[in-house]
Amino acid sequence: METPQNSIWGPELWTILHSSAERIGSKALGRLPGEELRIWSTLLSSLRYSLPCPQCKKHYTDYFSTHPMPQWDKDTMRHWLYELHQLVNQKTGKDNTFTMEQVELHYSQPFHFTRHVAIVRGQMVAAIRLKWVERMDMQRTMRILEELKRFYDFF
């Protein structure tokens, strides 16, 4: 049975999160800011249950609980994700290669959202088979990622 690999789904999920955060507030086009907040809040909350790694879920849940966002805006979200990513890199022994400015330059570029989500989805399916993730939790996360895709007009 295939085991989810953090080295496969991790970079894909980071790309989705950082790239999406770079677009916060950029595509309002008459949409309510509350809708954007709802999508992000639901996504970040759902990851506590759907990450395809038991240890990662625990660490993320701890971070999520101890680092609430004091306000909702692009800079706060970008900083929150950056700090989380730095903590993960530290725990996994990886170099912290990006500064906040480099994150903005790197992740503000166009990217293929659907391809990245497909890889994460495949890893979550493997986690379901191992009973690391509940099917309904994975489906919830996939639905909210689809909403994120439509909200920002990703391809």
Phi and psi in radians as a Rosetta constraint file:
Dihedral C 1 N 2 CA 2 C 2 CIRCULARHARMONIC -1.202 0.35
Dihedral N 2 CA 2 C 2 N 3 CIRCULARHARMONIC 2.331 0.35
Dihedral C 2 N 3 CA 3 C 3 CIRCULARHARMONIC -1.775 0.35
Dihedral N 3 CA 3 C 3 N 4 CIRCULARHARMONIC 2.336 0.35
Dihedral C 3 N 4 CA 4 C 4 CIRCULARHARMONIC -1.019 0.35
Dihedral N 4 CA 4 C 4 N 5 CIRCULARHARMONIC 2.439 0.35
Dihedral C 4 N 5 CA 5 C 5 CIRCULARHARMONIC -1.946 0.35
Dihedral N 5 CA 5 C 5 N 6 CIRCULARHARMONIC 2.082 0.35
Dihedral C 5 N 6 CA 6 C 6 CIRCULARHARMONIC -0.982 0.35
Dihedral N 6 CA 6 C 6 N 7 CIRCULARHARMONIC -0.588 0.35
Dihedral C 6 N 7 CA 7 C 7 CIRCULARHARMONIC -1.223 0.35
Dihedral N 7 CA 7 C 7 N 8 CIRCULARHARMONIC -0.253 0.35
Dihedral C 7 N 8 CA 8 C 8 CIRCULARHARMONIC -1.666 0.35
Dihedral N 8 CA 8 C 8 N 9 CIRCULARHARMONIC -1.001 0.35
Dihedral C 8 N 9 CA 9 C 9 CIRCULARHARMONIC -1.360 0.35
Dihedral N 9 CA 9 C 9 N 10 CIRCULARHARMONIC -0.494 0.35
Dihedral C 9 N 10 CA 10 C 10 CIRCULARHARMONIC -1.029 0.35
Dihedral N 10 CA 10 C 10 N 11 CIRCULARHARMONIC -0.997 0.35
Dihedral C 10 N 11 CA 11 C 11 CIRCULARHARMONIC -1.038 0.35
Dihedral N 11 CA 11 C 11 N 12 CIRCULARHARMONIC -0.596 0.35
Dihedral C 11 N 12 CA 12 C 12 CIRCULARHARMONIC -1.159 0.35
Dihedral N 12 CA 12 C 12 N 13 CIRCULARHARMONIC -0.778 0.35
Dihedral C 12 N 13 CA 13 C 13 CIRCULARHARMONIC -1.193 0.35
Dihedral N 13 CA 13 C 13 N 14 CIRCULARHARMONIC -0.692 0.35
Dihedral C 13 N 14 CA 14 C 14 CIRCULARHARMONIC -1.057 0.35
Dihedral N 14 CA 14 C 14 N 15 CIRCULARHARMONIC -0.711 0.35
Dihedral C 14 N 15 CA 15 C 15 CIRCULARHARMONIC -1.067 0.35
Dihedral N 15 CA 15 C 15 N 16 CIRCULARHARMONIC -0.793 0.35
Dihedral C 15 N 16 CA 16 C 16 CIRCULARHARMONIC -1.039 0.35
Dihedral N 16 CA 16 C 16 N 17 CIRCULARHARMONIC -0.866 0.35
Dihedral C 16 N 17 CA 17 C 17 CIRCULARHARMONIC -1.166 0.35
Dihedral N 17 CA 17 C 17 N 18 CIRCULARHARMONIC -0.898 0.35
Dihedral C 17 N 18 CA 18 C 18 CIRCULARHARMONIC -1.132 0.35
Dihedral N 18 CA 18 C 18 N 19 CIRCULARHARMONIC -0.764 0.35
Dihedral C 18 N 19 CA 19 C 19 CIRCULARHARMONIC -1.133 0.35
Dihedral N 19 CA 19 C 19 N 20 CIRCULARHARMONIC -0.676 0.35
Dihedral C 19 N 20 CA 20 C 20 CIRCULARHARMONIC -1.188 0.35
Dihedral N 20 CA 20 C 20 N 21 CIRCULARHARMONIC -0.709 0.35
Dihedral C 20 N 21 CA 21 C 21 CIRCULARHARMONIC -1.088 0.35
Dihedral N 21 CA 21 C 21 N 22 CIRCULARHARMONIC -0.560 0.35
Dihedral C 21 N 22 CA 22 C 22 CIRCULARHARMONIC -1.156 0.35
Dihedral N 22 CA 22 C 22 N 23 CIRCULARHARMONIC -0.290 0.35
Dihedral C 22 N 23 CA 23 C 23 CIRCULARHARMONIC -1.782 0.35
Dihedral N 23 CA 23 C 23 N 24 CIRCULARHARMONIC 0.018 0.35
Dihedral C 23 N 24 CA 24 C 24 CIRCULARHARMONIC -0.989 0.35
Dihedral N 24 CA 24 C 24 N 25 CIRCULARHARMONIC 2.249 0.35
Dihedral C 24 N 25 CA 25 C 25 CIRCULARHARMONIC 1.400 0.35
Dihedral N 25 CA 25 C 25 N 26 CIRCULARHARMONIC -0.099 0.35
Dihedral C 25 N 26 CA 26 C 26 CIRCULARHARMONIC -1.519 0.35
Dihedral N 26 CA 26 C 26 N 27 CIRCULARHARMONIC -0.343 0.35
Dihedral C 26 N 27 CA 27 C 27 CIRCULARHARMONIC -2.131 0.35
Dihedral N 27 CA 27 C 27 N 28 CIRCULARHARMONIC 0.646 0.35
Dihedral C 27 N 28 CA 28 C 28 CIRCULARHARMONIC -1.002 0.35
Dihedral N 28 CA 28 C 28 N 29 CIRCULARHARMONIC -0.857 0.35
Dihedral C 28 N 29 CA 29 C 29 CIRCULARHARMONIC 0.670 0.35
Dihedral N 29 CA 29 C 29 N 30 CIRCULARHARMONIC 0.834 0.35
Dihedral C 29 N 30 CA 30 C 30 CIRCULARHARMONIC 1.480 0.35
Dihedral N 30 CA 30 C 30 N 31 CIRCULARHARMONIC -0.148 0.35
Dihedral C 30 N 31 CA 31 C 31 CIRCULARHARMONIC -1.336 0.35
Dihedral N 31 CA 31 C 31 N 32 CIRCULARHARMONIC 2.554 0.35
Dihedral C 31 N 32 CA 32 C 32 CIRCULARHARMONIC -1.272 0.35
Dihedral N 32 CA 32 C 32 N 33 CIRCULARHARMONIC 2.406 0.35
Dihedral C 32 N 33 CA 33 C 33 CIRCULARHARMONIC -1.000 0.35
Dihedral N 33 CA 33 C 33 N 34 CIRCULARHARMONIC -0.494 0.35
Dihedral C 33 N 34 CA 34 C 34 CIRCULARHARMONIC -1.077 0.35
Dihedral N 34 CA 34 C 34 N 35 CIRCULARHARMONIC -0.558 0.35
Dihedral C 34 N 35 CA 35 C 35 CIRCULARHARMONIC -1.179 0.35
Dihedral N 35 CA 35 C 35 N 36 CIRCULARHARMONIC -0.730 0.35
Dihedral C 35 N 36 CA 36 C 36 CIRCULARHARMONIC -1.085 0.35
Dihedral N 36 CA 36 C 36 N 37 CIRCULARHARMONIC -0.776 0.35
Dihedral C 36 N 37 CA 37 C 37 CIRCULARHARMONIC -1.063 0.35
Dihedral N 37 CA 37 C 37 N 38 CIRCULARHARMONIC -0.757 0.35
Dihedral C 37 N 38 CA 38 C 38 CIRCULARHARMONIC -1.063 0.35
Dihedral N 38 CA 38 C 38 N 39 CIRCULARHARMONIC -0.773 0.35
Dihedral C 38 N 39 CA 39 C 39 CIRCULARHARMONIC -1.074 0.35
Dihedral N 39 CA 39 C 39 N 40 CIRCULARHARMONIC -0.865 0.35
Dihedral C 39 N 40 CA 40 C 40 CIRCULARHARMONIC -1.116 0.35
Dihedral N 40 CA 40 C 40 N 41 CIRCULARHARMONIC -0.783 0.35
Dihedral C 40 N 41 CA 41 C 41 CIRCULARHARMONIC -1.057 0.35
Dihedral N 41 CA 41 C 41 N 42 CIRCULARHARMONIC -0.755 0.35
Dihedral C 41 N 42 CA 42 C 42 CIRCULARHARMONIC -1.168 0.35
Dihedral N 42 CA 42 C 42 N 43 CIRCULARHARMONIC -0.731 0.35
Dihedral C 42 N 43 CA 43 C 43 CIRCULARHARMONIC -1.082 0.35
Dihedral N 43 CA 43 C 43 N 44 CIRCULARHARMONIC -0.908 0.35
Dihedral C 43 N 44 CA 44 C 44 CIRCULARHARMONIC -1.100 0.35
Dihedral N 44 CA 44 C 44 N 45 CIRCULARHARMONIC -0.638 0.35
Dihedral C 44 N 45 CA 45 C 45 CIRCULARHARMONIC -1.180 0.35
Dihedral N 45 CA 45 C 45 N 46 CIRCULARHARMONIC -0.736 0.35
Dihedral C 45 N 46 CA 46 C 46 CIRCULARHARMONIC -1.153 0.35
Dihedral N 46 CA 46 C 46 N 47 CIRCULARHARMONIC -0.496 0.35
Dihedral C 46 N 47 CA 47 C 47 CIRCULARHARMONIC -1.118 0.35
Dihedral N 47 CA 47 C 47 N 48 CIRCULARHARMONIC -0.379 0.35
Dihedral C 47 N 48 CA 48 C 48 CIRCULARHARMONIC -1.079 0.35
Dihedral N 48 CA 48 C 48 N 49 CIRCULARHARMONIC -0.394 0.35
Dihedral C 48 N 49 CA 49 C 49 CIRCULARHARMONIC -1.936 0.35
Dihedral N 49 CA 49 C 49 N 50 CIRCULARHARMONIC -0.305 0.35
Dihedral C 49 N 50 CA 50 C 50 CIRCULARHARMONIC -1.975 0.35
Dihedral N 50 CA 50 C 50 N 51 CIRCULARHARMONIC -0.102 0.35
Dihedral C 50 N 51 CA 51 C 51 CIRCULARHARMONIC -1.037 0.35
Dihedral N 51 CA 51 C 51 N 52 CIRCULARHARMONIC 2.336 0.35
Dihedral C 51 N 52 CA 52 C 52 CIRCULARHARMONIC -1.447 0.35
Dihedral N 52 CA 52 C 52 N 53 CIRCULARHARMONIC 0.763 0.35
Dihedral C 52 N 53 CA 53 C 53 CIRCULARHARMONIC -2.746 0.35
Dihedral N 53 CA 53 C 53 N 54 CIRCULARHARMONIC 2.052 0.35
Dihedral C 53 N 54 CA 54 C 54 CIRCULARHARMONIC -0.985 0.35
Dihedral N 54 CA 54 C 54 N 55 CIRCULARHARMONIC -0.759 0.35
Dihedral C 54 N 55 CA 55 C 55 CIRCULARHARMONIC -1.172 0.35
Dihedral N 55 CA 55 C 55 N 56 CIRCULARHARMONIC -0.699 0.35
Dihedral C 55 N 56 CA 56 C 56 CIRCULARHARMONIC -1.110 0.35
Dihedral N 56 CA 56 C 56 N 57 CIRCULARHARMONIC -0.713 0.35
Dihedral C 56 N 57 CA 57 C 57 CIRCULARHARMONIC -1.047 0.35
Dihedral N 57 CA 57 C 57 N 58 CIRCULARHARMONIC -0.766 0.35
Dihedral C 57 N 58 CA 58 C 58 CIRCULARHARMONIC -1.113 0.35
Dihedral N 58 CA 58 C 58 N 59 CIRCULARHARMONIC -0.834 0.35
Dihedral C 58 N 59 CA 59 C 59 CIRCULARHARMONIC -1.092 0.35
Dihedral N 59 CA 59 C 59 N 60 CIRCULARHARMONIC -0.734 0.35
Dihedral C 59 N 60 CA 60 C 60 CIRCULARHARMONIC -1.128 0.35
Dihedral N 60 CA 60 C 60 N 61 CIRCULARHARMONIC -0.764 0.35
Dihedral C 60 N 61 CA 61 C 61 CIRCULARHARMONIC -1.064 0.35
Dihedral N 61 CA 61 C 61 N 62 CIRCULARHARMONIC -0.729 0.35
Dihedral C 61 N 62 CA 62 C 62 CIRCULARHARMONIC -1.069 0.35
Dihedral N 62 CA 62 C 62 N 63 CIRCULARHARMONIC -0.814 0.35
Dihedral C 62 N 63 CA 63 C 63 CIRCULARHARMONIC -1.097 0.35
Dihedral N 63 CA 63 C 63 N 64 CIRCULARHARMONIC -0.815 0.35
Dihedral C 63 N 64 CA 64 C 64 CIRCULARHARMONIC -1.006 0.35
Dihedral N 64 CA 64 C 64 N 65 CIRCULARHARMONIC -0.689 0.35
Dihedral C 64 N 65 CA 65 C 65 CIRCULARHARMONIC -1.315 0.35
Dihedral N 65 CA 65 C 65 N 66 CIRCULARHARMONIC -0.618 0.35
Dihedral C 65 N 66 CA 66 C 66 CIRCULARHARMONIC -1.669 0.35
Dihedral N 66 CA 66 C 66 N 67 CIRCULARHARMONIC -0.142 0.35
Dihedral C 66 N 67 CA 67 C 67 CIRCULARHARMONIC -2.238 0.35
Dihedral N 67 CA 67 C 67 N 68 CIRCULARHARMONIC 1.130 0.35
Dihedral C 67 N 68 CA 68 C 68 CIRCULARHARMONIC -1.172 0.35
Dihedral N 68 CA 68 C 68 N 69 CIRCULARHARMONIC 2.626 0.35
Dihedral C 68 N 69 CA 69 C 69 CIRCULARHARMONIC -1.379 0.35
Dihedral N 69 CA 69 C 69 N 70 CIRCULARHARMONIC 2.119 0.35
Dihedral C 69 N 70 CA 70 C 70 CIRCULARHARMONIC -1.212 0.35
Dihedral N 70 CA 70 C 70 N 71 CIRCULARHARMONIC -0.455 0.35
Dihedral C 70 N 71 CA 71 C 71 CIRCULARHARMONIC -2.654 0.35
Dihedral N 71 CA 71 C 71 N 72 CIRCULARHARMONIC 2.888 0.35
Dihedral C 71 N 72 CA 72 C 72 CIRCULARHARMONIC -1.950 0.35
Dihedral N 72 CA 72 C 72 N 73 CIRCULARHARMONIC 1.942 0.35
Dihedral C 72 N 73 CA 73 C 73 CIRCULARHARMONIC -2.845 0.35
Dihedral N 73 CA 73 C 73 N 74 CIRCULARHARMONIC 3.006 0.35
Dihedral C 73 N 74 CA 74 C 74 CIRCULARHARMONIC -1.036 0.35
Dihedral N 74 CA 74 C 74 N 75 CIRCULARHARMONIC -0.840 0.35
Dihedral C 74 N 75 CA 75 C 75 CIRCULARHARMONIC -1.110 0.35
Dihedral N 75 CA 75 C 75 N 76 CIRCULARHARMONIC -0.693 0.35
Dihedral C 75 N 76 CA 76 C 76 CIRCULARHARMONIC -1.123 0.35
Dihedral N 76 CA 76 C 76 N 77 CIRCULARHARMONIC -0.787 0.35
Dihedral C 76 N 77 CA 77 C 77 CIRCULARHARMONIC -1.106 0.35
Dihedral N 77 CA 77 C 77 N 78 CIRCULARHARMONIC -0.794 0.35
Dihedral C 77 N 78 CA 78 C 78 CIRCULARHARMONIC -1.028 0.35
Dihedral N 78 CA 78 C 78 N 79 CIRCULARHARMONIC -0.792 0.35
Dihedral C 78 N 79 CA 79 C 79 CIRCULARHARMONIC -1.150 0.35
Dihedral N 79 CA 79 C 79 N 80 CIRCULARHARMONIC -0.734 0.35
Dihedral C 79 N 80 CA 80 C 80 CIRCULARHARMONIC -1.041 0.35
Dihedral N 80 CA 80 C 80 N 81 CIRCULARHARMONIC -0.828 0.35
Dihedral C 80 N 81 CA 81 C 81 CIRCULARHARMONIC -1.143 0.35
Dihedral N 81 CA 81 C 81 N 82 CIRCULARHARMONIC -0.713 0.35
Dihedral C 81 N 82 CA 82 C 82 CIRCULARHARMONIC -1.051 0.35
Dihedral N 82 CA 82 C 82 N 83 CIRCULARHARMONIC -0.823 0.35
Dihedral C 82 N 83 CA 83 C 83 CIRCULARHARMONIC -1.110 0.35
Dihedral N 83 CA 83 C 83 N 84 CIRCULARHARMONIC -0.717 0.35
Dihedral C 83 N 84 CA 84 C 84 CIRCULARHARMONIC -1.070 0.35
Dihedral N 84 CA 84 C 84 N 85 CIRCULARHARMONIC -0.802 0.35
Dihedral C 84 N 85 CA 85 C 85 CIRCULARHARMONIC -1.107 0.35
Dihedral N 85 CA 85 C 85 N 86 CIRCULARHARMONIC -0.703 0.35
Dihedral C 85 N 86 CA 86 C 86 CIRCULARHARMONIC -1.108 0.35
Dihedral N 86 CA 86 C 86 N 87 CIRCULARHARMONIC -0.715 0.35
Dihedral C 86 N 87 CA 87 C 87 CIRCULARHARMONIC -1.099 0.35
Dihedral N 87 CA 87 C 87 N 88 CIRCULARHARMONIC -0.764 0.35
Dihedral C 87 N 88 CA 88 C 88 CIRCULARHARMONIC -1.081 0.35
Dihedral N 88 CA 88 C 88 N 89 CIRCULARHARMONIC -0.794 0.35
Dihedral C 88 N 89 CA 89 C 89 CIRCULARHARMONIC -1.045 0.35
Dihedral N 89 CA 89 C 89 N 90 CIRCULARHARMONIC -0.716 0.35
Dihedral C 89 N 90 CA 90 C 90 CIRCULARHARMONIC -1.100 0.35
Dihedral N 90 CA 90 C 90 N 91 CIRCULARHARMONIC -0.800 0.35
Dihedral C 90 N 91 CA 91 C 91 CIRCULARHARMONIC -1.150 0.35
Dihedral N 91 CA 91 C 91 N 92 CIRCULARHARMONIC -0.515 0.35
Dihedral C 91 N 92 CA 92 C 92 CIRCULARHARMONIC -1.694 0.35
Dihedral N 92 CA 92 C 92 N 93 CIRCULARHARMONIC 0.067 0.35
Dihedral C 92 N 93 CA 93 C 93 CIRCULARHARMONIC 1.316 0.35
Dihedral N 93 CA 93 C 93 N 94 CIRCULARHARMONIC 0.356 0.35
Dihedral C 93 N 94 CA 94 C 94 CIRCULARHARMONIC -1.631 0.35
Dihedral N 94 CA 94 C 94 N 95 CIRCULARHARMONIC 2.652 0.35
Dihedral C 94 N 95 CA 95 C 95 CIRCULARHARMONIC -1.219 0.35
Dihedral N 95 CA 95 C 95 N 96 CIRCULARHARMONIC 2.510 0.35
Dihedral C 95 N 96 CA 96 C 96 CIRCULARHARMONIC -1.514 0.35
Dihedral N 96 CA 96 C 96 N 97 CIRCULARHARMONIC 1.604 0.35
Dihedral C 96 N 97 CA 97 C 97 CIRCULARHARMONIC -1.518 0.35
Dihedral N 97 CA 97 C 97 N 98 CIRCULARHARMONIC -0.359 0.35
Dihedral C 97 N 98 CA 98 C 98 CIRCULARHARMONIC -1.864 0.35
Dihedral N 98 CA 98 C 98 N 99 CIRCULARHARMONIC 2.408 0.35
Dihedral C 98 N 99 CA 99 C 99 CIRCULARHARMONIC -1.522 0.35
Dihedral N 99 CA 99 C 99 N 100 CIRCULARHARMONIC 2.965 0.35
Dihedral C 99 N 100 CA 100 C 100 CIRCULARHARMONIC -1.021 0.35
Dihedral N 100 CA 100 C 100 N 101 CIRCULARHARMONIC -0.684 0.35
Dihedral C 100 N 101 CA 101 C 101 CIRCULARHARMONIC -1.142 0.35
Dihedral N 101 CA 101 C 101 N 102 CIRCULARHARMONIC -0.687 0.35
Dihedral C 101 N 102 CA 102 C 102 CIRCULARHARMONIC -1.207 0.35
Dihedral N 102 CA 102 C 102 N 103 CIRCULARHARMONIC -0.591 0.35
Dihedral C 102 N 103 CA 103 C 103 CIRCULARHARMONIC -1.041 0.35
Dihedral N 103 CA 103 C 103 N 104 CIRCULARHARMONIC -0.816 0.35
Dihedral C 103 N 104 CA 104 C 104 CIRCULARHARMONIC -1.053 0.35
Dihedral N 104 CA 104 C 104 N 105 CIRCULARHARMONIC -0.817 0.35
Dihedral C 104 N 105 CA 105 C 105 CIRCULARHARMONIC -1.103 0.35
Dihedral N 105 CA 105 C 105 N 106 CIRCULARHARMONIC -0.781 0.35
Dihedral C 105 N 106 CA 106 C 106 CIRCULARHARMONIC -1.214 0.35
Dihedral N 106 CA 106 C 106 N 107 CIRCULARHARMONIC -0.809 0.35
Dihedral C 106 N 107 CA 107 C 107 CIRCULARHARMONIC -1.600 0.35
Dihedral N 107 CA 107 C 107 N 108 CIRCULARHARMONIC -0.057 0.35
Dihedral C 107 N 108 CA 108 C 108 CIRCULARHARMONIC -1.499 0.35
Dihedral N 108 CA 108 C 108 N 109 CIRCULARHARMONIC -0.058 0.35
Dihedral C 108 N 109 CA 109 C 109 CIRCULARHARMONIC -1.323 0.35
Dihedral N 109 CA 109 C 109 N 110 CIRCULARHARMONIC 2.671 0.35
Dihedral C 109 N 110 CA 110 C 110 CIRCULARHARMONIC -1.030 0.35
Dihedral N 110 CA 110 C 110 N 111 CIRCULARHARMONIC 2.564 0.35
Dihedral C 110 N 111 CA 111 C 111 CIRCULARHARMONIC -2.602 0.35
Dihedral N 111 CA 111 C 111 N 112 CIRCULARHARMONIC 2.852 0.35
Dihedral C 111 N 112 CA 112 C 112 CIRCULARHARMONIC -1.637 0.35
Dihedral N 112 CA 112 C 112 N 113 CIRCULARHARMONIC 1.509 0.35
Dihedral C 112 N 113 CA 113 C 113 CIRCULARHARMONIC -0.911 0.35
Dihedral N 113 CA 113 C 113 N 114 CIRCULARHARMONIC -0.837 0.35
Dihedral C 113 N 114 CA 114 C 114 CIRCULARHARMONIC -1.065 0.35
Dihedral N 114 CA 114 C 114 N 115 CIRCULARHARMONIC -0.681 0.35
Dihedral C 114 N 115 CA 115 C 115 CIRCULARHARMONIC -1.132 0.35
Dihedral N 115 CA 115 C 115 N 116 CIRCULARHARMONIC -0.764 0.35
Dihedral C 115 N 116 CA 116 C 116 CIRCULARHARMONIC -1.123 0.35
Dihedral N 116 CA 116 C 116 N 117 CIRCULARHARMONIC -0.750 0.35
Dihedral C 116 N 117 CA 117 C 117 CIRCULARHARMONIC -1.114 0.35
Dihedral N 117 CA 117 C 117 N 118 CIRCULARHARMONIC -0.678 0.35
Dihedral C 117 N 118 CA 118 C 118 CIRCULARHARMONIC -1.060 0.35
Dihedral N 118 CA 118 C 118 N 119 CIRCULARHARMONIC -0.684 0.35
Dihedral C 118 N 119 CA 119 C 119 CIRCULARHARMONIC -1.178 0.35
Dihedral N 119 CA 119 C 119 N 120 CIRCULARHARMONIC -0.787 0.35
Dihedral C 119 N 120 CA 120 C 120 CIRCULARHARMONIC -1.075 0.35
Dihedral N 120 CA 120 C 120 N 121 CIRCULARHARMONIC -0.763 0.35
Dihedral C 120 N 121 CA 121 C 121 CIRCULARHARMONIC -1.020 0.35
Dihedral N 121 CA 121 C 121 N 122 CIRCULARHARMONIC -0.791 0.35
Dihedral C 121 N 122 CA 122 C 122 CIRCULARHARMONIC -1.032 0.35
Dihedral N 122 CA 122 C 122 N 123 CIRCULARHARMONIC -0.679 0.35
Dihedral C 122 N 123 CA 123 C 123 CIRCULARHARMONIC -1.238 0.35
Dihedral N 123 CA 123 C 123 N 124 CIRCULARHARMONIC -0.622 0.35
Dihedral C 123 N 124 CA 124 C 124 CIRCULARHARMONIC -1.183 0.35
Dihedral N 124 CA 124 C 124 N 125 CIRCULARHARMONIC -0.638 0.35
Dihedral C 124 N 125 CA 125 C 125 CIRCULARHARMONIC -1.084 0.35
Dihedral N 125 CA 125 C 125 N 126 CIRCULARHARMONIC -0.745 0.35
Dihedral C 125 N 126 CA 126 C 126 CIRCULARHARMONIC -1.071 0.35
Dihedral N 126 CA 126 C 126 N 127 CIRCULARHARMONIC -0.654 0.35
Dihedral C 126 N 127 CA 127 C 127 CIRCULARHARMONIC -1.186 0.35
Dihedral N 127 CA 127 C 127 N 128 CIRCULARHARMONIC -0.575 0.35
Dihedral C 127 N 128 CA 128 C 128 CIRCULARHARMONIC -1.109 0.35
Dihedral N 128 CA 128 C 128 N 129 CIRCULARHARMONIC -0.772 0.35
Dihedral C 128 N 129 CA 129 C 129 CIRCULARHARMONIC -1.050 0.35
Dihedral N 129 CA 129 C 129 N 130 CIRCULARHARMONIC -0.552 0.35
Dihedral C 129 N 130 CA 130 C 130 CIRCULARHARMONIC -1.545 0.35
Dihedral N 130 CA 130 C 130 N 131 CIRCULARHARMONIC 0.004 0.35
Dihedral C 130 N 131 CA 131 C 131 CIRCULARHARMONIC 1.142 0.35
Dihedral N 131 CA 131 C 131 N 132 CIRCULARHARMONIC 0.513 0.35
Dihedral C 131 N 132 CA 132 C 132 CIRCULARHARMONIC -1.522 0.35
Dihedral N 132 CA 132 C 132 N 133 CIRCULARHARMONIC -0.422 0.35
Dihedral C 132 N 133 CA 133 C 133 CIRCULARHARMONIC -2.369 0.35
Dihedral N 133 CA 133 C 133 N 134 CIRCULARHARMONIC 2.464 0.35
Dihedral C 133 N 134 CA 134 C 134 CIRCULARHARMONIC -1.461 0.35
Dihedral N 134 CA 134 C 134 N 135 CIRCULARHARMONIC 2.468 0.35
Dihedral C 134 N 135 CA 135 C 135 CIRCULARHARMONIC -0.950 0.35
Dihedral N 135 CA 135 C 135 N 136 CIRCULARHARMONIC -0.772 0.35
Dihedral C 135 N 136 CA 136 C 136 CIRCULARHARMONIC -1.129 0.35
Dihedral N 136 CA 136 C 136 N 137 CIRCULARHARMONIC -0.553 0.35
Dihedral C 136 N 137 CA 137 C 137 CIRCULARHARMONIC -1.212 0.35
Dihedral N 137 CA 137 C 137 N 138 CIRCULARHARMONIC -0.737 0.35
Dihedral C 137 N 138 CA 138 C 138 CIRCULARHARMONIC -1.111 0.35
Dihedral N 138 CA 138 C 138 N 139 CIRCULARHARMONIC -0.752 0.35
Dihedral C 138 N 139 CA 139 C 139 CIRCULARHARMONIC -1.106 0.35
Dihedral N 139 CA 139 C 139 N 140 CIRCULARHARMONIC -0.685 0.35
Dihedral C 139 N 140 CA 140 C 140 CIRCULARHARMONIC -1.073 0.35
Dihedral N 140 CA 140 C 140 N 141 CIRCULARHARMONIC -0.807 0.35
Dihedral C 140 N 141 CA 141 C 141 CIRCULARHARMONIC -1.116 0.35
Dihedral N 141 CA 141 C 141 N 142 CIRCULARHARMONIC -0.722 0.35
Dihedral C 141 N 142 CA 142 C 142 CIRCULARHARMONIC -1.130 0.35
Dihedral N 142 CA 142 C 142 N 143 CIRCULARHARMONIC -0.673 0.35
Dihedral C 142 N 143 CA 143 C 143 CIRCULARHARMONIC -1.103 0.35
Dihedral N 143 CA 143 C 143 N 144 CIRCULARHARMONIC -0.749 0.35
Dihedral C 143 N 144 CA 144 C 144 CIRCULARHARMONIC -1.255 0.35
Dihedral N 144 CA 144 C 144 N 145 CIRCULARHARMONIC -0.572 0.35
Dihedral C 144 N 145 CA 145 C 145 CIRCULARHARMONIC -1.130 0.35
Dihedral N 145 CA 145 C 145 N 146 CIRCULARHARMONIC -0.635 0.35
Dihedral C 145 N 146 CA 146 C 146 CIRCULARHARMONIC -1.133 0.35
Dihedral N 146 CA 146 C 146 N 147 CIRCULARHARMONIC -0.685 0.35
Dihedral C 146 N 147 CA 147 C 147 CIRCULARHARMONIC -1.104 0.35
Dihedral N 147 CA 147 C 147 N 148 CIRCULARHARMONIC -0.732 0.35
Dihedral C 147 N 148 CA 148 C 148 CIRCULARHARMONIC -1.054 0.35
Dihedral N 148 CA 148 C 148 N 149 CIRCULARHARMONIC -0.763 0.35
Dihedral C 148 N 149 CA 149 C 149 CIRCULARHARMONIC -1.018 0.35
Dihedral N 149 CA 149 C 149 N 150 CIRCULARHARMONIC -0.833 0.35
Dihedral C 149 N 150 CA 150 C 150 CIRCULARHARMONIC -1.188 0.35
Dihedral N 150 CA 150 C 150 N 151 CIRCULARHARMONIC -0.680 0.35
Dihedral C 150 N 151 CA 151 C 151 CIRCULARHARMONIC -1.062 0.35
Dihedral N 151 CA 151 C 151 N 152 CIRCULARHARMONIC -0.772 0.35
Dihedral C 151 N 152 CA 152 C 152 CIRCULARHARMONIC -1.661 0.35
Dihedral N 152 CA 152 C 152 N 153 CIRCULARHARMONIC 0.100 0.35
Dihedral C 152 N 153 CA 153 C 153 CIRCULARHARMONIC 0.994 0.35
Dihedral N 153 CA 153 C 153 N 154 CIRCULARHARMONIC 0.711 0.35
Dihedral C 153 N 154 CA 154 C 154 CIRCULARHARMONIC -1.280 0.35
Dihedral N 154 CA 154 C 154 N 155 CIRCULARHARMONIC 2.785 0.35
